Amino acid sequence: MVTDDENPMLSQWRDSISQGQIRLPVCLSCEQTIYPLRESCPVCLSDNLQWLDTSNLATVLATTTLHHSLEPEFQRRLPLSVTLLELEAGPIVIANGNPALAPGDMVVVEVIEEAAGGFDVPVFRVVSLNR
């Protein structure tokens, strides 16, 4: 596993999560918001990036509920509502959702770190409906 010392981007990402913010790198050359995290822009390949606080608003693109899993870590969480979200800043993420959500709904999201398979992983989670 890569440590924060080996990857400064992970350190900045975890710092923003611990502060309850969604902070993502933005390319200063083409203004692309970058997620998943990369050291250069996937659009223009510039490494001229700056970390900026982003909105915690997102639009629901799709939802589903998982009823079966072969992974013991997920079996205990079943049924698990999963939501595909487009963050207001642009990136599309998979989040823990709510079965009552529908495509087009505006929601408030947060990112937390959760233990999974022996690792702390960032998890996007729908907090509330924003109507």
Rosetta blueprint (number, residue, H / E / L):
1 M L
2 V L
3 T L
4 D L
5 D L
6 E L
7 N L
8 P H
9 M H
10 L H
11 S H
12 Q H
13 W H
14 R H
15 D H
16 S H
17 I H
18 S H
19 Q L
20 G L
21 Q L
22 I L
23 R E
24 L E
25 P E
26 V E
27 C E
28 L L
29 S L
30 C L
31 E L
32 Q L
33 T E
34 I L
35 Y L
36 P L
37 L L
38 R L
39 E L
40 S L
41 C L
42 P L
43 V L
44 C L
45 L L
46 S L
47 D L
48 N L
49 L E
50 Q E
51 W E
52 L E
53 D E
54 T L
55 S L
56 N L
57 L E
58 A E
59 T E
60 V E
61 L E
62 A E
63 T E
64 T E
65 T E
66 L E
67 H L
68 H L
69 S L
70 L L
71 E L
72 P H
73 E H
74 F H
75 Q H
76 R L
77 R L
78 L L
79 P L
80 L E
81 S E
82 V E
83 T E
84 L E
85 L E
86 E E
87 L E
88 E L
89 A L
90 G L
91 P L
92 I E
93 V E
94 I E
95 A E
96 N E
97 G L
98 N L
99 P L
100 A L
101 L L
102 A L
103 P L
104 G L
105 D L
106 M E
107 V E
108 V E
109 V E
110 E E
111 V E
112 I E
113 E E
114 E E
115 A E
116 A E
117 G L
118 G L
119 F E
120 D E
121 V E
122 P E
123 V E
124 F E
125 R E
126 V E
127 V E
128 S E
129 L E
130 N L
131 R L
